[in-house]
């Protein structure tokens, strides 16, 4: 089973916490909104992804099964 990150652009307020916690897969655009790679998350990075999802202050970042 594999997972990937998904960001809800309507909920996101561009806090940037996700990119700080998971820079391997999340970067920020010029306005501070996340750019999330669509590739599945490798097993060794899954805990980092979960931590970034849990830290999102507006719950805009989710981890979904592929």
N, C-alpha and C positions, 0 to 999 in steps of 0.2 A: 504494500500500500504506500502511495506517495502523497505528498501534500504540496500545495503552493499557496503563496500569499495573495490576498486580494484586498484592495483598498476601496472604500466607498467614498467617492469624491464629494458627495453631498454632505456627508458627516464630517469629513476631514477639515480641521481648522489650522493645519500647517504648523503644528507644534514642533515637529521634527524629532520627537523622541524615538520614533521607530528607526530612523536612519542612524541615530547615535548608537542604538543598541544592536542594530543588525546591518552594518555598512556593507557586508558581503553581498547583500541582495537588494538593498534599498538606498537610493540616492535621492537628493532633493533638487527640484527645479529652481528656477530663478526666484520664485515667490515662496519657496519653502515647502511646497507640496511634494509628497513622496512619489518617486518613480520606482515601481516595483517590477523586478524581473519576473517573467511568466514561467520560467523553467521550474520544474519540481525541485523541492528542497531536499538536499541530501540528508541522509540519516544523521551524520555527524553535526549538521547545522540546525537540526530540528529544535533542539532546546533553545537555541538563540532566537529562532523564529517565534517560538511560544512566548519567550520573555518579551519580545517586542510587541506582540499582540496584546499581552496582558498589561503592558505599560501604556498603551494608547489611552490618553485621557478622555477621548470622545468615542471610543470603541469603533473607530472607522476601519481598523485593520483586522482582518480575519484570516484564519488558516483553514483552507478547505481541502477535502480529499479529492484527488484526481482519479 
